[in-house]
Amino acid sequence: MDNKPDVFPTQDLIDKANETGTKIAEQFEKENEIKKVEVSDKGKAAAAKMKKDSLDRLEEQLRKRDELMAKKRAEKQGLEYEDPYSSNTPPVTYATPKDNVEHRKLELPENKFDELSKAQEDVPFDVIKLPSEGLIYLKHGSSVKVAYLNASDENIITNPNLLKTGKFLEILINRKLMDTKLRYKDLHVGDRNAIMLWLRSTGYGPMYKIKLADPENDYKEFEAEIDLSKLPIKNLGKKPDENGYFNYKLPVSQKEIKFRLLNVGDVENIEDHVEKMSKDVGPEFTDSSTYTLGKQIVEVDGNNDESVVKNFIEKGMRIGDVRAFRQYVNEIESGIDMDITVGTPGGGSVSTFLPINTSFFWPDLGI
């Protein structure tokens, strides 16, 4: 993976854009704070046993009370008392509910965001040509129907709690994708960026304000405006095979490999994996390089066995091959060319990767 900045607002920018809503949520949490007591496994077991013992004793006391009362009643009526708990007592049977009795059961969805992520129907849309031309997806056309942002989407865009979940963009794009089996995490990163830029341009207009630092003027900040509609589209540099795989000959080891381009789900999985490793064993032991290569390379010299591919990546792949492979992937990947050059107030220029700030989907809030 390259070191290009993320194409979505950072957590700090999101929190700033939604300061009022966040403060309200935080105040609510303070007023309704519940102190959680952590109990060890031994403590939990002891508490459970104590509860069971107490219930058993109570049940026994109630049984003895009922037995004594039943004896008293039998004596008054001149009848012989029969112990209901004896083995000679016939079992108690219960009436079976009628078939037509309805029972309501509260069922929660497995994913509470599914309802928000449903593709919208009967809404205005346009047909967007994918930078990948759909070649990396199995049995998919070169374009996709995408609905315009509408008033109902503002419920998503302006919800601070939803933004903090990190699922904002996934939900928004899934709502807008129409008549396709492709979901947000299936999209190639370049196709995702193209859809995101189109939604912003058609929703708020193509002009997008950013702030940059001028290196020729003590890095003083200045404002610039970018026309998103004029960012060039970069198509695939090579065509994949029928499975969406690409061929490449490693220059050092001369091994023939097949590889695939990463989709959004792959990128998120890699980020989660690296974060988990950093927490579990420390950032010094993360394996982001080999883990990423494992997501990309699917075959080595005609062998697609996962263990063989993994062993080659970790032990047999030369470092020169790794660098050359990454460069080749960058050359052939499709998407929107987000490398921009902006003129400075002093007459110079700044070349950078298009920053995504709070005004991207929240232009009324400024930058």
N, C-alpha and C positions, 0 to 999 in steps of 0.2 A: 504494500500500500504506500502511496506517496504521502508527503507531509502537507498537502494542501489543506487550507482551513476548512472547517465544517461548513456546509452550505445551509445551515439553519441556525437561528439565534441561539447563543449560549444561554445557560441557566440564568446568568446575571442579567442579560438583556431581557429575558422573558420576565424575570422578577421585577425589573425596572418598569417594563411596559405595563405590568399589571399590579403596580404598587398598591393601589387602593383596594382592589379585590383581595390581594394577599393579606393586607393588614386586617381586613375584616375577618378573613378565615383564621388568621392567627389569634385575634381577639376572642373569637368564638371558641377556639381550642383551649385558650387559657381559662375562660369562664366555665368550661365543661370538662376540665382536666380530671382524669381519673388516675389515681396512683396505682401503678401495677406492682404487685408483690411477686418477686421471683421465688419460686419454691423448688428446692432440689428434688431429684427423682426419689430419694429416700423420704423426704418430707411429704411428697405427694402420695407415696405408697402408704405412709403412716396415717395421713389424713383420710385416705380412702378406706383403710382398714377400720379406723375409729368410727367412721360414718356407718360402715356396714355392721359393726358390732352393736352400735347404738340402735340401728334399725331392727337388728335381730332381737335384741332385748325388748324393744317396744312391741314387736310382733308377738313375742312369747307372752308378754304381760297381757296384751289384748286377747290372746287366745285363752289364757287362763280365766280372764274376766268373763268372756262369753260362755266358757264351759260352766263356770259357777252359776251364772244366771240361768243357763239352760237346765241345770240340775234342780234349781229352786222351782222353776216353772213346772218341771215334770213331777216333783214331789207334791205340789199343790193340786195337780190334776190327777194324782194317783197313777201316774204312768211310769214305765221303766225308762230310765235315761239311756240313750244310745250315743256313744262317743262318735262325733262326726269325723274324727281323725283316725279312727280304727280302720284296720284293713278290711273289715267285714262291711263297712259302710259303702253303699253303691256310689259310684262317682257322680259328681254333679255335672249336668249337661247344660249347655247354654243355647239359646235360640240363635239360629243363623240369620244374619241380616237379609232383608229382601233384596232381590237383584236390582230392583228399580231405585234403590236408595243411592243418591249421589253423594260422593265424598269429595270435597275440594282439598287439593293439596297445593301448597305454595311451592312453585318451582322457580328457582333462580337460574338465569342463563349461565352456562359455563364461563363465558367471557362477557362481562357486563358492558363491554364496549361494542359488542356485535350490533346492537340496535342502532347505535350512532354511526356505525361504519357501513350500513347498508347502502348500496348504490341507489341513487335517486332515480325516480321514474317520472315520465311526462314532464320533463323540464327542458328548457332550451339548451342546446349543445352545439359543439363543433367537432369536426373530425381533425385530429391532430396526427401528423406524420411523425412516427417515432424515429429518432436519430439512428437507432439500431436497425430500422426497417423491419423489425419483428423477426430478424433472421436467427436470433439467439434463443427465441422461444419456439417450442415445438408446436407446429400447426397453428400459427398465428399470423395474421396479416401485417402489413407494414404500417398500419395506422390504428388509432383507437378513438372511440367517441368519448369526449370529455365535456361534462356539463359546466356551464358558467357558474361562478360564485353567485349566490342569491341571499335573500334576507335570512333564510333559515340557517345558513352557514355562519351567520354572525353569532348565533348561539354557541357555536364551537370556537370561533376566533376570539371571542371576548370572555370566555370562561377561564378564570385564572386557575381554578382547581384542575381543569382538564389539561391546561398547558403544563402544569407542574408534573403530570404523570409521564410526560415524554412521548405521549401517543398522539399529540395534536396533529402533526403532519400526516401520519398514517391514517387517522380517521378522516381527515379532510380529503385526501386523495382517493381513498376507497369510496367515499360518498360521491365523488365526481366521475369515477370510471364507470362507463355504461356499456352494456352488451359485450362484456368480455369476462373471461375466467381469470384474467390477470388481476392479482391483488398487489397492494403496495409492496410487500416484501418480495414478490416475484420479479419486480421491475429491476432492470439493469439500472445502475446508479445514474448513468447519463440520460436514460429515458425518464427517470424520476425527476431529475433536474429540469428537463424540458417541460414536463407537465406542470411543475411548480412555477416556473417562470411564466408559462402561458396563463395560468390561473391568476397570477398577480397582475400581469399586463392587461388582461381583459376585465379584471375585477376593479382595479383602481387606476388603470392607465399605465402606459409603458415607462414613464419617467420616474426614476428612482433615485432618491437623494442619499448620498453617502458622505462620510467624513474620512479624510486621509491626512497623514502627516507629511509635511514638506521637508525632505532631507536637506534641501538647499537653504532652508530658513529655520535652522535650529529645531527642525521637526515640529514646527508650528502647525496646528490643525487647520485645515481648510475644507470647505464644502464643495462637492461636485455633484453633477446630475448625470445619471446614466440612462440611456434609452435601451431598455431591456429587449425591445423588439428588433434591435439591430445586432444583437449578439449572434455571431455566426454559428451555424449548425455543423457539427463534425460527424460525418458518417463513418461506418466501420471501415477500417483500413484494409481488412481482409474479410473474405466471406467464409463462414464456418461450414462444417459438413452438415449432414441431415440431422445430427444429434445436437447441433449447436456448439461443437467443439472445434478448436483451432489446432493446426499442426505447427510445430516449431522445432528446429534442430539447434540444440545447445552448442554454442561455438567452442567451448573448451573440451567437454567430455564427448562431444559429437553424438550424444544420445538424442533419439527422436522422441518427443513428448507430445501428448495431446492435452489441451487445457481448456477451461471454460472461463468466461468473464464473471466476476462477482455480481450478485444482485444485492438489493438493499438488505434482505434477510441475512445474507452472508456477512455483510459488513457489521450489522448489529450483533451477530453471533460472535464475531471476532472480538469486537469491543467488549462484550460481556465476558468472554473467556479471559481476556487480558486483565480486566478489572478483577475478576474472581481470583485469578492466580496472584495478582498483586496483594490482595487481602489475605489469601490463604498461606502463601509461602514467601511473599515479599516481592517488590518490583524488580529486584535483581535477578529473579528466576523466571521472568515471563518469557514465553516462546512465540511472540507475535509473528516473527518472520516465518518460522517453519509451519506454524499453525495456518497462516494465510496461504502459504504455498500448497498446503494440504487441501485447502478449499478450491484451489485453482487447477492443479495438475491431476489428471484423471488416468493417465496412461504413460508408461515408460517403455520404449522399444516394443510396442505391441502388447505389453502386459498391463492389464487393468486391475490386477489383484490389489486390494487396498493395502495389505501389509507390505507388498513389494514396493508400491509407490511411496508409502510412508518411510520405509527403510532407505530408499534412494534419496528422498528429500533430506532426511536427517543425517545420513552418513556418506552418500555417494555424490551429491550434487555440489559441484565446485562453486566457490564463492563468485568467481567470474561469470559462471553460468547464471547465478542468481541475479546479478546486476544486469546482465544482458537481457535476461527474460523479463525483468521488470520494465526495462526501457522499451522492449518490443510491445508489451501489453499496453503501455501508455500511448505508443504510436498508433495502435490499431483500434483502441477503444473509441466508442462513439459517445456523443452527448452534445452539450452546449459548450462552446469555447468561452469559459468564464475568466480567461486571462485578459485583463484590460490595461490600457495605458491612458492615463489622465493628465491633462495639462495642469501645471501649478500656477498660482498667481504671479510668480516671478518669471514666467516664461519657460520654465523647464517642464519636466514630465515625470510621472511616477508610474511604474509598471507593477501591477499587483494582481492577486486573485480576487474576483468580485466578492466583497464582504457582504454578508447577509445580516442586517441589523433590525432593530425593532420596527422600523418603518416599512419593512418588506410586506408584512401582512397587517401592520398597524400604522398606516401612514399618517393618521390624524394625531398620533401621539408624538410625532417629531422623531428626531434621532439623538 
